[in-house]
Amino acid sequence: MKILLTNDDGIHGAGLWSIANALKAHGHSVTITAPMYQQSGMAHALSVLREVEYKRLDNPDFEGWIFDGTPTDCVKIYLEALSTEKFDALISGINDGANLATDVSYSGTVGAALEGFLHNIPSIAVSRESKSNIPFETAAELTIYYLEKVLAVQNEIFLHNVNFPKKFRTNKAELLLTRLGKRDYLNAFKSRTDDEGRTYFKIGGTACDIDDSEGTDIHAVNQGFVSVTPLNSDFADYYSLVELRKIFQG
């Protein structure tokens, strides 16, 4: 298979290289398009108001490009300006830190996968809980197994969000298909003043799970499962659409 590989942790991300090497070992063709620097939290942002520097990846084992931009920049610019290749799949990750529940809206990992999906490429965003005892190499092997299995039977373009737990529930990986939970953060904004008197906010905080009930991605990962959530780019609220039609067409 021909795989386009990207991430939001940047070109030096350990998860990126773990899966790149695993894909190559499995005989797949790998092209890398990744950010120069850490781009977490960039969601599906596109750099429309500034120049995006780019350069060829200096690695004899892999074809690729590096961009001083967002994960979405990396995928979109490469596919539309630098490449005429057809890819069998896009993998975004492996991210060092889970992308669960509401956080998928902010995730650069998911944003890059979404861009692949919008280019009609089967795409998966892959993340691993922070401080997980599951090696990136193990997550990479399981990701490849999952992707090969789905592509063998799935005829339609898909966008899947995959999250590995801190540790497996048993002595082997178990997969659960899930829906998105709901998550917020306590003390997410902290105001600070530096030595020069400059005031600024730092975004952070402690996760507060509003919906981590059974069936959600949060619950699955907390229980030691690998969570898989199918996503879509269609944000339309079809129930409201029907109700509004009753009002304005009635």
Secondary structure as UniProt FT lines:
FT   STRAND          2..6
FT   TURN            11..12
FT   HELIX           14..25
FT   TURN            26..27
FT   STRAND          29..35
FT   TURN            40..41
FT   TURN            43..44
FT   STRAND          54..56
FT   TURN            60..61
FT   STRAND          63..67
FT   HELIX           71..77
FT   HELIX           78..82
FT   STRAND          89..96
FT   HELIX           101..105
FT   HELIX           108..118
FT   TURN            119..120
FT   STRAND          123..128
FT   TURN            130..131
FT   HELIX           136..153
FT   STRAND          159..164
FT   STRAND          175..177
FT   STRAND          182..186
FT   STRAND          189..193
FT   TURN            195..196
FT   STRAND          199..203
FT   STRAND          206..211
FT   TURN            214..215
FT   HELIX           217..222
FT   TURN            223..224
FT   STRAND          226..231
FT   HELIX           238..249
//
